[in-house]
Amino acid sequence: MQTTTGMLLIVAACVLVLLIGVLRRKAAFLLHFFVRMLVGGVAIYVTNGCLASAGIGLGVGLNLWSLCTVGCLGTGGFGLLYAILLYMNL
């Protein structure tokens, strides 16, 4: 094996290891994002039901935008959606 071939194999192995590390981090981020979306969607549904049973006519719509907001921001996004809704109905 020549020196250049050996060096190219070492560089390729290093790039492969770095690529695997980056993909693992992105996979963990996407998993957490989708879990937050799911939990946030259930929380919005339950909160809307509780508000409707209490006779309060405010409810956040379950759509892609609200789910992405909750997925990105988590609990803060959930509170933000209801705060915006309350502010708009004052």
Secondary structure per residue as TSV (DSSP state, phi and psi in degrees):
chain	resnum	aa	ss	phi	psi
A	1	M	-	360.0	133.9
A	2	Q	-	-80.4	163.6
A	3	T	H	-64.1	-41.4
A	4	T	H	-67.0	-38.3
A	5	T	H	-65.3	-42.2
A	6	G	H	-63.1	-41.4
A	7	M	H	-65.9	-39.5
A	8	L	H	-64.8	-38.4
A	9	L	H	-65.6	-39.2
A	10	I	H	-66.1	-43.6
A	11	V	H	-63.6	-42.9
A	12	A	H	-63.0	-39.4
A	13	A	H	-65.7	-40.3
A	14	C	H	-64.6	-42.6
A	15	V	H	-64.5	-39.7
A	16	L	H	-63.7	-42.3
A	17	V	H	-63.9	-43.6
A	18	L	H	-63.9	-39.8
A	19	L	H	-64.0	-41.2
A	20	I	H	-63.7	-40.9
A	21	G	H	-63.6	-41.3
A	22	V	H	-66.9	-43.2
A	23	L	H	-65.5	-34.5
A	24	R	H	-65.7	-41.7
A	25	R	H	-64.6	-41.7
A	26	K	H	-66.7	-36.7
A	27	A	H	-65.8	-40.1
A	28	A	H	-66.2	-40.3
A	29	F	H	-62.3	-45.3
A	30	L	H	-65.3	-38.4
A	31	L	H	-62.7	-46.1
A	32	H	H	-64.5	-38.5
A	33	F	H	-61.0	-47.9
A	34	F	H	-69.4	-34.0
A	35	V	H	-65.6	-43.5
A	36	R	H	-63.4	-37.4
A	37	M	H	-62.3	-45.3
A	38	L	H	-64.6	-48.9
A	39	V	H	-65.0	-40.5
A	40	G	H	-64.2	-39.5
A	41	G	H	-63.1	-42.4
A	42	V	H	-65.6	-41.2
A	43	A	H	-65.0	-40.3
A	44	I	H	-64.1	-43.3
A	45	Y	H	-61.7	-45.4
A	46	V	H	-67.1	-43.0
A	47	T	H	-65.0	-41.6
A	48	N	H	-61.3	-40.3
A	49	G	H	-64.5	-41.7
A	50	C	H	-65.6	-41.0
A	51	L	H	-65.9	-39.8
A	52	A	H	-67.3	-39.0
A	53	S	H	-71.2	-23.2
A	54	A	T	-86.1	-1.9
A	55	G	T	84.7	13.6
A	56	I	-	-94.8	124.5
A	57	G	-	-86.3	23.5
A	58	L	-	-102.5	136.0
A	59	G	-	-159.7	133.6
A	60	V	-	-78.3	133.9
A	61	G	-	-72.8	142.8
A	62	L	-	-90.0	101.9
A	63	N	S	-142.9	-178.3
A	64	L	H	-62.9	-39.3
A	65	W	H	-66.3	-44.7
A	66	S	H	-67.7	-37.8
A	67	L	H	-67.8	-37.5
A	68	C	H	-68.4	-36.0
A	69	T	H	-62.7	-46.8
A	70	V	H	-68.2	-36.0
A	71	G	H	-65.0	-38.9
A	72	C	H	-77.7	-44.9
A	73	L	H	-99.9	-14.6
A	74	G	T	72.6	-136.1
A	75	T	H	-62.6	-36.5
A	76	G	H	-62.1	-37.5
A	77	G	H	-66.8	-37.1
A	78	F	H	-61.8	-48.7
A	79	G	H	-64.7	-37.4
A	80	L	H	-62.5	-42.2
A	81	L	H	-61.5	-44.0
A	82	Y	H	-72.9	-31.3
A	83	A	H	-67.0	-42.2
A	84	I	H	-63.9	-43.3
A	85	L	H	-61.9	-42.5
A	86	L	H	-66.0	-42.3
A	87	Y	H	-63.1	-42.1
A	88	M	H	-68.9	-22.7
A	89	N	T	-102.5	12.8
A	90	L	-	-77.8	360.0
